[in-house]
Amino acid sequence: MGNVDLKNKVRGLLKKRKAIMLAHNYQRPEIQDAADLCGDSLELSIKAAQTDAEVIVFCGVHFMAETASILSPEKTVLQPRMDAGCPMADMVTPEALLKKLDEISPMPVVTYVNSTAAVKALSTICCTSANVVKVVNSLDADEILMVPDKNLAKYASLHTKKKLHFWDGYCPIHNMLTPETVLLAKEKHPGAVFMAHPECRPEVLELADFVLSTSGMIRHAVESENKSFIVGTEAGILHQLKKANPSKRFYPVSPEMECSDMKKITLEDVAVSLENMEGEVKVPGKIRIPAKEAVRRMLDLSISK
């Protein structure tokens, strides 16, 4: 069955199940094109929670489906491939976090949304790559523990007077990008604006014209007068960038920046998941309630003046 037929099959099943299909910006192009909504993981979960859909099909990695379950406990959340995980999220466990908190002086824990529900449940507040600086500066504390991404924490440390303690976690895809690779891309595409994700190393961010989240990159490319961009994040975002800006040019900073976990889900997987209602992700109440509180504090901050 071709992609067009599979897409039609998926769309029919979504209607039958009263479901909404979400796709992260790093997913395969055909998954993005079949979805109801594309975007960052948290914004997708928030938008899905506001719909009357009974089922959420989340095409992303496991922590994203968990976040959807946290925000929509009354809905059925399906992840078409349960083996699609996030190496960075796996770099911090609740047991390791509790051990660390026992070893250091009392301080708030700021947890990147790219983490498991169980880790969010132990956190003071969550953050995204777009609002991390605002979240850190909102806290009434001089010292803060940030988990799990050390690169995001180092980026935030440049924009605060607070002392940030870094967890030794990272996204393998973003962390592999080196200044040498960036300089080669700039040499190959003179005049192109370099947009980098804050999950990249500090020495890479120093070379960036703009440090942006995935949604921030799409928004900036639309609003910018520049016509060419070097994209410093997972290559899946190029599909949305090109769709939103057909007259502009986008170059991946490196062909190696592709996440195998983000590419696992196929249209066939989505169809099977919907047909059999397989791959349900349900966060138990004892974890969901404190995890939602950490997310809520962040959301309240984003709407406060």
C-alpha positions as CSV (number, residue, x, y, z in Angstrom):
1,M,0.0,0.0,0.0
2,G,1.4,3.4,-1.0
3,N,1.7,6.5,1.2
4,V,-1.4,8.1,-0.3
5,D,-3.5,5.0,0.3
6,L,-2.1,4.6,3.8
7,K,-2.7,8.3,4.6
8,N,-6.3,7.9,3.5
9,K,-6.6,4.8,5.6
10,V,-5.2,6.6,8.6
11,R,-7.5,9.6,8.1
12,G,-10.5,7.3,8.0
13,L,-9.4,5.5,11.2
14,L,-8.9,8.8,13.0
15,K,-12.4,9.8,12.1
16,K,-13.8,6.4,13.2
17,R,-12.0,6.5,16.6
18,K,-12.8,10.2,17.2
19,A,-9.0,10.7,17.3
20,I,-6.5,13.4,16.7
21,M,-3.0,12.7,15.2
22,L,-0.1,14.7,16.5
23,A,3.4,14.7,14.8
24,H,6.5,16.2,16.2
25,N,8.6,18.4,13.9
26,Y,11.3,15.7,13.6
27,Q,8.9,12.9,12.3
28,R,9.0,11.5,8.8
29,P,7.6,13.9,6.2
30,E,4.6,11.5,5.4
31,I,3.8,11.4,9.1
32,Q,3.8,15.2,9.4
33,D,1.6,15.5,6.3
34,A,-1.0,13.0,7.6
35,A,-1.2,14.6,11.1
36,D,-3.8,17.1,12.3
37,L,-1.2,19.1,14.2
38,C,2.6,19.4,13.9
39,G,4.9,21.2,16.3
40,D,6.9,21.0,19.6
41,S,6.0,18.2,22.0
42,L,4.5,20.4,24.7
43,E,2.5,22.7,22.4
44,L,1.0,19.6,20.7
45,S,-0.1,18.1,24.1
46,I,-1.7,21.5,25.1
47,K,-3.6,21.8,21.9
48,A,-4.8,18.2,22.0
49,A,-6.1,18.7,25.5
50,Q,-8.2,21.5,24.2
51,T,-10.0,19.4,21.6
52,D,-13.0,17.1,22.0
53,A,-11.0,14.2,20.6
54,E,-11.4,11.0,22.6
55,V,-8.1,9.5,21.4
56,I,-4.7,11.1,20.9
57,V,-2.2,9.4,18.5
58,F,1.2,10.9,19.3
59,C,3.8,10.4,16.7
60,G,6.9,11.2,18.6
61,V,8.9,9.6,21.4
62,H,7.7,8.1,24.7
63,F,8.0,11.1,27.0
64,M,5.8,13.1,24.6
65,A,3.0,10.6,24.8
66,E,3.4,10.6,28.6
67,T,3.0,14.4,28.6
68,A,-0.2,14.1,26.5
69,S,-1.5,11.6,29.1
70,I,-0.5,14.0,32.0
71,L,-2.5,16.8,30.4
72,S,-5.4,14.7,29.1
73,P,-6.0,11.8,31.6
74,E,-9.5,11.3,30.3
75,K,-8.3,10.7,26.8
76,T,-6.8,7.5,25.4
77,V,-3.2,8.2,24.3
78,L,-1.6,5.9,21.7
79,Q,2.1,5.8,20.7
80,P,2.3,3.7,17.5
81,R,5.8,2.5,18.3
82,M,6.5,1.9,21.9
83,D,10.2,1.4,21.3
84,A,10.6,5.0,20.1
85,G,12.4,6.5,23.1
86,C,14.6,9.4,23.9
87,P,18.2,8.8,25.0
88,M,18.4,12.1,26.8
89,A,15.3,11.5,28.8
90,D,16.7,8.1,29.8
91,M,19.9,9.8,31.2
92,V,18.0,10.8,34.4
93,T,16.0,8.4,36.5
94,P,13.8,9.2,39.5
95,E,16.2,7.1,41.7
96,A,19.3,9.0,40.5
97,L,17.5,12.3,40.9
98,L,16.5,11.5,44.5
99,K,20.0,10.4,45.3
100,K,21.4,13.7,43.9
101,L,18.9,15.8,45.9
102,D,20.0,13.9,49.1
103,E,23.6,14.9,48.3
104,I,23.2,18.6,47.7
105,S,21.7,21.5,49.7
106,P,18.0,22.1,49.2
107,M,17.2,23.8,45.9
108,P,14.5,23.9,43.2
109,V,14.6,21.4,40.4
110,V,13.9,22.7,36.9
111,T,13.2,19.8,34.5
112,Y,13.2,20.0,30.8
113,V,10.0,18.6,29.3
114,N,12.2,16.1,27.4
115,S,12.1,13.8,30.5
116,T,10.0,11.0,31.8
117,A,6.8,11.6,33.8
118,A,8.4,10.1,36.9
119,V,11.2,12.6,36.8
120,K,8.7,15.5,36.2
121,A,6.8,14.3,39.3
122,L,9.9,15.0,41.4
123,S,10.4,18.5,39.9
124,T,9.6,22.0,41.1
125,I,8.8,23.2,37.7
126,C,9.2,22.2,34.0
127,C,10.7,24.2,31.2
128,T,11.0,24.1,27.4
129,S,13.9,25.2,25.2
130,A,12.0,28.3,24.4
131,N,11.1,29.4,28.0
132,V,14.0,28.0,30.0
133,V,15.5,31.5,30.9
134,K,12.1,32.8,32.0
135,V,11.5,29.8,34.2
136,V,14.9,29.9,35.8
137,N,14.7,33.6,36.6
138,S,11.1,33.2,38.0
139,L,12.3,31.1,40.9
140,D,13.1,32.6,44.3
141,A,16.3,30.8,44.8
142,D,20.0,31.5,44.3
143,E,20.9,27.9,43.3
144,I,18.9,25.6,40.9
145,L,19.4,22.0,39.8
146,M,18.6,21.6,36.1
147,V,17.9,18.2,34.5
148,P,18.6,16.4,32.3
149,D,20.2,18.6,29.5
150,K,23.6,20.1,30.5
151,N,23.7,22.1,27.2
152,L,20.3,23.7,27.8
153,A,21.4,24.5,31.4
154,K,24.7,26.0,30.1
155,Y,22.7,28.2,27.7
156,A,20.4,29.3,30.5
157,S,23.4,30.1,32.7
158,L,24.4,32.8,30.3
159,H,21.1,34.7,30.9
160,T,20.8,34.5,34.7
161,K,22.7,35.5,37.8
162,K,21.7,32.3,39.6
163,K,24.0,29.4,40.1
164,L,22.9,26.5,38.0
165,H,23.9,22.9,38.8
166,F,24.0,20.8,35.6
167,W,23.0,17.2,35.2
168,D,25.3,15.3,32.9
169,G,22.7,14.6,30.2
170,Y,22.4,15.6,26.6
171,C,20.7,14.9,23.3
172,P,23.2,12.7,21.3
173,I,22.1,14.2,18.0
174,H,22.6,17.9,19.0
175,N,25.6,17.2,21.2
176,M,27.5,15.6,18.2
177,L,27.5,18.9,16.3
178,T,30.9,20.6,16.4
179,P,32.1,24.1,15.6
180,E,34.2,22.7,12.8
181,T,31.0,21.2,11.1
182,V,29.2,24.5,11.5
183,L,32.1,26.5,10.0
184,L,32.2,24.1,7.0
185,A,28.4,24.7,6.5
186,K,28.9,28.4,6.7
187,E,31.7,28.3,4.2
188,K,29.6,26.2,1.8
189,H,26.5,28.5,2.2
190,P,27.8,32.0,2.5
191,G,25.2,34.6,3.6
192,A,22.9,31.9,5.1
193,V,21.7,32.6,8.6
194,F,22.6,29.9,11.1
195,M,19.8,28.8,13.5
196,A,20.8,26.5,16.3
197,H,18.8,24.7,19.0
198,P,19.8,25.3,22.6
199,E,20.5,21.5,23.0
200,C,23.7,22.1,21.0
201,R,27.0,22.6,22.7
202,P,27.9,26.1,24.0
203,E,30.7,26.4,21.5
204,V,28.2,25.7,18.7
205,L,25.7,28.2,20.0
206,E,28.5,30.9,20.0
207,L,28.5,30.6,16.2
208,A,24.7,30.9,15.9
209,D,22.9,33.9,14.5
210,F,19.8,32.8,16.4
211,V,19.3,30.2,19.2
212,L,15.8,28.9,18.8
213,S,13.4,26.0,19.6
214,T,12.0,24.1,16.7
215,S,8.8,26.1,16.6
216,G,10.9,29.3,17.1
217,M,12.9,28.3,14.0
218,I,9.8,27.9,11.9
219,R,8.4,31.2,13.1
220,H,11.7,33.1,12.6
221,A,12.1,31.7,9.1
222,V,8.6,32.9,8.2
223,E,9.1,36.4,9.6
224,S,12.7,36.9,8.5
225,E,13.8,38.8,5.4
226,N,16.7,36.4,4.9
227,K,16.3,33.9,2.0
228,S,18.7,31.2,3.2
229,F,19.2,29.3,6.5
230,I,21.6,26.7,7.9
231,V,19.5,24.6,10.3
232,G,21.2,23.4,13.5
233,T,18.7,20.8,14.7
234,E,17.3,17.4,13.8
235,A,16.8,17.2,10.0
236,G,13.1,16.4,10.2
237,I,12.3,20.0,10.7
238,L,13.4,20.9,7.2
239,H,10.0,19.5,5.9
240,Q,8.0,22.1,7.9
241,L,10.5,24.9,7.1
242,K,10.2,24.3,3.4
243,K,6.4,24.0,3.5
244,A,6.0,27.2,5.4
245,N,8.6,29.0,3.2
246,P,8.6,27.7,-0.4
247,S,10.6,30.6,-1.7
248,K,13.5,30.2,0.8
249,R,16.4,27.8,1.1
250,F,17.2,25.6,4.0
251,Y,20.4,23.6,4.5
252,P,20.9,21.0,7.2
253,V,24.1,21.9,9.1
254,S,25.1,18.2,9.0
255,P,23.5,15.1,7.3
256,E,24.3,13.2,10.5
257,M,21.8,15.1,12.6
258,E,19.0,12.6,12.3
259,C,17.3,10.8,15.2
260,S,16.6,7.2,14.6
261,D,14.0,7.1,17.3
262,M,12.1,10.0,15.7
263,K,12.0,8.1,12.4
264,K,10.7,4.8,13.7
265,I,7.0,5.5,13.3
266,T,5.5,4.8,9.8
267,L,2.0,5.3,8.4
268,E,1.6,1.6,8.6
269,D,2.4,1.7,12.4
270,V,-0.2,4.5,12.9
271,A,-2.9,2.5,11.0
272,V,-2.2,-0.7,13.1
273,S,-2.2,1.3,16.3
274,L,-5.6,2.8,15.5
275,E,-7.1,-0.4,14.1
276,N,-6.2,-2.4,17.2
277,M,-6.0,0.5,19.7
278,E,-2.5,-0.7,20.5
279,G,0.3,1.2,22.2
280,E,-1.6,2.9,25.0
281,V,0.4,5.2,27.2
282,K,-1.2,5.9,30.6
283,V,0.6,7.7,33.4
284,P,-0.6,6.5,36.8
285,G,-2.2,9.0,39.1
286,K,0.5,9.0,41.8
287,I,3.0,10.2,39.1
288,R,0.6,12.2,36.9
289,I,-0.7,14.5,39.6
290,P,2.7,15.9,40.8
291,A,4.1,15.8,37.2
292,K,1.1,17.9,36.1
293,E,1.7,20.4,38.9
294,A,5.3,20.9,37.6
295,V,4.0,21.5,34.1
296,R,1.1,23.7,35.4
297,R,3.6,26.0,37.2
298,M,5.4,26.5,33.9
299,L,2.2,27.1,32.0
300,D,1.0,29.6,34.6
301,L,4.3,31.5,34.2
302,S,3.9,31.6,30.5
303,I,0.5,33.3,30.7
304,S,1.4,35.6,33.6
305,K,2.3,39.2,32.9
